[in-house]
Amino acid sequence: MKKVSLFVLIGFITLFIAACGNANDDNGAREDEKLEAIEAKLDVPEKGEKGQSVSFSTKVTQGDENVEDAGEVKYEIWKAGHKEESEMIEAKHDKNGVYKGEKTFEEDGMYTVQVHVTARDMHTMPKADIMIGNVEAQEHGEESGDGHHGHHESTVSIHLMKPEMMMMNEEEEINVHVKNKEKALEKAEVRLEIYKEGQEKHEWVDLAEEEAGMYQGSYAFPDKGTYNVHVHVTKGEDIHEHTMQTVEVH
């Protein structure tokens, strides 16, 4: 009897260890899913006509899943060399993770269309150029006012990770996960620009790369309230991207 009881006990222990292992695997898989960046595929025609409506769309995905619950999708549009006069257009969700917008251009010229997608605590903002009407040969293909050439689409995704509850005067750890063309972006300069709306003084925090594409830093928010956190990512002459989130400090 004692031998049988011992075998039963060993069997239970083995099953318990296996179950724990499976649970850890499941948790690890879920963590990997959380880190999987969203993608936004921007579709903008290369040409359009003045006075006619032009449609553009963006398909948002995370892995193999269509993202149909994006928190915000907006199209920012400006004429070459006039970024400060940009216009924001709200996108509408169509189906299968596709968000659409349209605009009627009143002047000929080269324009940039940049989509700002915020979904699942991540942000990405690819852009593309469109030629409207008759554009002088020297203008078409020249460098536009924001430093991009021709029909350009950003391949950089930025994921800001922060504690759910941010407390005043407590050093809070902030991580930023950056990818370029679906691969971790290494050896980039990643900085946080932190400020309250209307506040003249902006605080800057340099992040250090702890592992490939993962940048880490910390900051103690001096007051309660809503803060803007701009993430700036720069590498060489080709990559200069940024994203912004608001955080509540208690």
Secondary structure, 3 states (H helix, E strand, C coil): CHHHHHHHHHHHHHHHHHHHHHHHHHHHHHHHHHHCCEEEEEECCCEECCCCEEEEEEEEEECCEECCCCCEEEEEEEECCCHHHCEEEECEECCCCEEEEEEECCCCEEEEEEEEEEECCEEECCEEEEEECCCCCCCCCCCCCCCCCCCCCCCEEEEEECCCCECCCCEEEEEEEEEECCEECCCCEEEEEEEECCCCCCEEEECEEEECCEEEEEEECCCCEEEEEEEEEEECCCEEEEEEEEEEEC
